[in-house]
């Protein structure tokens, strides 16, 4: 937090000034009742402001973290390889259990080879499909990413860590078919030991990965130290209106 922010308490700018004559009031100077009341009111205002800040920090919402019971499997649902769909670009994703409905952006790569993510400032409420992965429902691994939060509060995948095996993920495709996936496992990995092969590697079934940030927040770098990953596989599909 910068110096400018520390100069405000409960939204009020704290300013100290002395009389224009340039001296500080003597401790022995007699203080009027009105001045005492004003000073007391100022102290109470500062105390109340500090208390409000403390309550706000204590009440700050934190994204759900995956439970040990939700770890499940990184393989196909029910260990059955299941159906598959022909290639069709994804349009939107719905996760009823956590209230997610988002259109899907198409994401490429950054110059350093990492997956480009939606803008945290203008697209935090939208998820994105990694366009060099399989389309959802194809044999292979399809990857969808989204932010957990932003400077405005919770983002599209804020509650991703609350999912459990068996929860449904619906991805609507451009050809009008909705690919229905079931979660097989929800896990958290330290970014310093991120198992890229397990998450992005080729699959012999229609696999889906949902990824967001998780774990502790590192204030010096402004990044989360871990990633939350949801593993899912295709179990069925339906046509629009079906």
Secondary structure, 3 states (H helix, E strand, C coil): CCHHHHCEECCEECCCCCCCCCCCCCCCCCCCHHHHHHHHHHHHHHHHHHHHHHHHHHCCCCCCCCCHHHCCCCCCHHHCCCCCCCCCCEEEEEEHHHCEEEEEEEECECCCCCECCCCCCCCCCCEEEECCCCCCCCCEEEEEECCCEECCEECCCCCHHHCCCCCEEEEEECCCEEEEEEEEEEEEEEHHHCCHHHHHCCCCCEEEEEEEEEEEEECCCCEEEEEEEEEEEEEEEEECCC
